[in-house]
């Protein structure tokens, strides 16, 4: 009798232990699934995700879509081009290809043209088959991720800016930082049009 009761007890104990263990495991799994769904919903609410490259000019921050950037290299020697716009520093040989070097700070009116090449330590090379252009930048850029909800594209001020400067795509508001999103391909097209108009 005693042995039989012990056996029954041993058979019951593992079952009771399993039941006791299964409850917190199920709760943890449910909490994990719930948190995953919440995070997924929050990301959906934020909209499309963008990968950008951020760099500074003077006291301002600018960003470009990472798909438009081929590489960042140390600035090679620049050969000036006679009668070119003041924001065109000249041309340079970047890994065997001749690229026009643009000073985005001058192009956007942030500072006056600078003749000293020492002030342009890096070149941000565009990834484009037809347009061979690089921007001079003053520090190594940083890659960041932003959501569409963090980009202001539709305000009245932004609309006026886009009409006058179609290469300005929007303003990124992230972590109390305001970053101007620039389309380098559009910037290059506008620059070429203005240069051609000036030569007419």
Beta strands, then each sheet from edge to edge (+ up, - down):
strand 1: 49-57
strand 2: 60-65
strand 3: 69-74
strand 4: 88-94
strand 5: 97-102
strand 6: 122-126
strand 7: 133-137
strand 8: 142-147
strand 9: 151-152
strand 10: 168-174
strand 11: 177-182
sheet 1: 8+ 1- 2+ 11+ 10- 9+
sheet 2: 3+ 6- 7+ 5+ 4-
end
